[in-house]
Amino acid sequence: MAYRLGVDVGGTFTDLLVIDDKAGRTWRAKVPSTPDDPSRAVVEGARKVCADAGVAAEDVAVFLHGTTVATNAVLEGKGARVGLLVTEGYRQILQIARSYVPGGLAGWIVWPKPEPLAPLDCTVEVPERIDAEGRVVAALDEAELRRRLGALAHQGVEALTVCLINAYVNDAHERRVAEICAEMLPDLPVTVSSAILPEMQEYERALTTVANSMVRPPVARYVRNLADSLAAWGMTAPVHLLRSDGGLMSAAKAQAAPVNLLMSGPAGGVAGALWVARHAGLDNILTLDMGGTSTDVALIEGGTPRLRRDTSVGDLTVRASALDIRTVGAGGGSIAHVPELTKALRVGPESAGAQPGPVAYGRGGTRPTVTDANVVLGYLPESLLGGAMTLDRAGAERAVQGVADALGISLIEAATGIVDIANETMFGALRLVSVQQGYDPRDFALMGFGGAGPLHANALGRLMGAWPVVIPPSPGVLCAYGDATTRSRVEAQRSFNTLAPETDDATLARLLAELGGQVADDLAGEGIPRADISVGFEIDVRYRGQAFELPLATDLAAFERGTGLAALARAFDDEHERLFTFNLDVAHELVNLRAMALGAAADVAPPRLARGTGDAGAARLRDHRLYIDGAERAAGLYDRARLRAGDRVPGPAVIVEMDATTLVLDGCEARVDDFGTILIHPV
């Protein structure tokens, strides 16, 4: 038997899923995360879920993992100290940066500019110069470089970055500098910009490569420790990690280019949502992945998630492909507080995390959280994880009462306010990926998942006007499902920087074919059969004179037929008008060419449920009481495992399962489809 093991590490819980490739059966587990060493929870959870499934370690054929190690290294400032080598005269490239300040006009006054990732005293000027055409203007002075590197050896750097001017056109000097660095400082990992981002714009290329160097040592340590621990358990399957763009990369590539992992964790949820949406017959989806620490949202149109060319984590924005995911500090563990100065209720972004967690978890938490408010309102029953965790309702009430006393309102009003503020925060994030991108959310369904997503999805569906609200099977471990069902991906790009009238279809067909062959060979080198590899293409386009470009999917065959350029211009004009409501009567400029090779998608079909009568009475556990709009209401408590296809659950109701709890509001009804997905509609 062949089994896939998908693992997703969150701030509060680590989710695991074993899939039987042939039968489609699944086994899931949820264990507390171990922030001090995330690999410990991964291995402990892997042992647990495989024991539950009766699967031996050696029977796991593929291990697929979404990780937040790179993300946390950036957010917590715990990455490596980086030494930067730049062309002579460009020493302040990271300090000068771009003249952009986030926020409004006041940002120029109050915004604290982040410290550059590579300090100025760790930056070395390399005596060399290559022009924009790739011609050597000044030869590399190796003797002088060695002298300057000697001074860098005493700066305590843990990784090196080489980013020379115009290296995206000719990387000969970068490669030679890297060889000299490896010779003189053999213990330090060296990253060259032409390998990470062979594109124009020196600042973005330098920043992205430095970020890669910064997270490279912690990611390498994590991957090595994880691989060693899994091997000690007896697992021989190759380890693959989820990229920010939703594809998979090998452990070796993850250690060399970890900048592609910055959104690895959230990408798993989008990949899982795609898998569920295909079987539910839905093409347009807004995703709501609410965990214990934060909520991630994304938009899927026509079965394809939106991609961005930039990845943002905290104050850092690098040039690396990523799913267009927006994150807000609203999760089940987000702490509610009333600042003394304003006396206005605030929720998050600070989180109780995995330890001590919400007060209701009984692990020593004392500060009220969104989870505690849900317990007070009756949205969460007395136990979680299939009875493995009993909730402390009295403790949750005491914690939320502190908020109520500070505001001078009742306990129920305080709990309702906490939940409402969390919902409004997530509503704002959903608007960022829909309304502000030119999409009407009423044209989309809303899929809620993560440990807390199903509790809030119905309310967010009402706010957005997005129906149906979709709750997938095993919503609490859907990110792990996404990790286990996505496919390998390799990407390569090159700068082109040519006006459309100055090139032709034949030239573009030749260049795209070269890039396509490169990425296909790369993926085949990872053991993916040639017959399973498909190649796609993108071109970044802008109007002449613009300072930004839009990435557009394109078809190699169209350029081979001689119609590619015209089709690309039309596609750009349409997208530009959709985003900005106007077009310009100037030439189009083709900035970057890109090719992506993809392995075959996992052929895993969800099991079908037995057909029910439409009456969910057999799944009703007992009568329940909860608060909606400040009033106590009678509701039903249902066991999701007992629901059958076609069953209908009228709201208000609470549907419980091992890894999540679904709230169906008054005036809505939940229907179960053939695969066990819950679809909530207003009635």
C-alpha positions, 0 to 999 in steps of 0.5 A: 500500500502507498500512503501520503503524509501531509503535515501543516505546522500552525502557531497553535496546532500541528495538523497531520493527514494520512491518505491511502492513495488507492482507496482515498481513505484518510486519517487525521491528527491534531497535536499542539505545536512546539514553537521551540522546535517545530520538528518535534510536534511534526514527528510526534504527530506523524507517529500518532496519526500513522499508529491510528491508521495502522501504517508503518513508517516505511509504508509512507511513500511521500512526506509533504510539509508546509512550514512557517520556519522561514516566515518566523525567522523573518518576523522574529528577527532570528535569521542569520547575520548576512554579509553582502558583496556588491559591485563597487559603488553600490555599497548602500543599495539596501540603505537607499532602497525605494522611496516608498513609505507605507501608510498615509501622509503621516507615515513620513513622520511616524514610520520607523524604517526597518534596519537593512537585512545586511548591515553596512559594516557587513557589506563589501564592494567588489572591484568589477563592472558589467554593463546592461548588455552583459559586456565586461567593463571592468575585470574582476580584481581577485586580489583586492577582493580577497583582501576585502573578504579578509576583513569581512571574516571578523564581522560574525556573518553566518551567510553570504550574498553576492549581488553584482550589477547586471548579473542577471545578464551575465553571471560570470563575475558572480559565480567567480566571486562565489567560488572565492568566498567558498574558498576563503570562508568555507563554513558559510553558505553563499547565495548568488542573485543570478540563481535566485532572481535573474531579473532587472531592478538591482534593489529587489534582486539584492533584497530577495537574495539577502532574505534568502541568505538570512533564512537559509541557515535556520531552514537548513537546520530545521530540514536536516533535523526533521529528516534525521528524526523521520529517518530515526523513526524508520521513514524512508520517503523523500521530504518535500516542502510546500512553496509560497506559490502552492507547488512542492519543492524538494528538501535539497532545493528548500535548503538552497532557496528558502525564500520560496518558503515564506508563505509555505504555511498559508499556501497549503490551505489554498491548495486544499481548498482547490481540491475540495472546490473541484469535487464540490463543482465550484470554480470561484472561491474566497478562502478563509483559513482561520487558525489559532494565531492568524487568518489567511484569505485568498481568492480563487477564480475559475479554479485558479488561485491568484498569484503575486510576484511579491511575497510580503512578511511583516516589513519585508517584501521580496520578489518571489512568486506567491499565492495572493494571500493576505494575513490578519492577526485574528485567530482563535487565540487572539487576545481581547483587551481594553486599553486604559487610554482609549477604553475601546475593545481591541482584539489581537494581533497578540495571540495566546499561541499554543502555550498557554493558549486560550483560558478555556484550554486549561493550560494556564492562560489568563487573558481572554481570547476569541476562543473563550468568547465563542465558548461563552456564547455557546458556539463551542461545546464543552469538548474539542478534538473528539473529546480529547480536550475538555473546555473550561467554560467557567474559566472562559467566563471569568476571563471575558468578564474582565473585558465586560467589567472594563467596558461596563457591559454584560458578559454576553455583550462583551463576548459578542463584541469580541467575536464581532471585532474578529469578524470585521477584521477578517471581513477587511482582509477578504475585501482586500483580495476581492473588492479592491482587486475588482471582484464582486464577492457575491460572485464567489462562494466562501470556504471556511477552514482551519481550526476556527474558520467554520465557527466564523464562516457563516457570519463572514458569508453574510457580511460578504454576500458570498454564498454558499458558505462551504465547510470542507471535510476535516476543515481543521486539517485542510492545510495538511490536505493541501500539502498532501494533494498538491504537485511539484513545481519548478520556476525559472525566469529571465529579464527581457525588457523589450517593447512589443513593436521591437520584437516578434512572435518567433523570438518569444517562442524560441526564448519561452521554449528554452525556459520551458526545457530548462524547468522541465529538465530541472523537475525531471532531475527530481525524479518526476517522469517526463510524461507527468510534467506539464509546462506553463508560461507567464510574461510580465507586461506593462505600458511603456513608462510604467513603474510596475508590471502585471504577470499574465499567463500565456501560451507557447503555441500562440507564439509559434502560430504568430498570434501570441503578441497580439493576444498578450496585448489584448489580455493586458489591456483587459486586466489593466482596465479591470484593475484600474478602469482605464487603458493607455494608448502607448506601446506595451513593454515585455519585462520578464519571461517565466516558465513553470514546470508542474508534476502530475496532480495527486490522483486522490478522490474523496470517499462518497458518503452514504445517501441519507433521507434529508433528515439529520435527526440521526446525527443530532446529539442533544438540544443546545443553547447559544446566544445570537444577537444578544439573545439566548436561542434554542439550537441543535448539536450535531455530530458531523460523522453521522451526517449523510449525503443530502441531509439538511441541518436548519440553523441555529445549530452547532456541528461538531467533529474531531478537528473543528466546529461549524456554526450555522446561524439563524436563517440559514440551512446546511446541506451535505453533499455527496463527499461530505462537504457542508454547504450553507445557504440562507433560507 
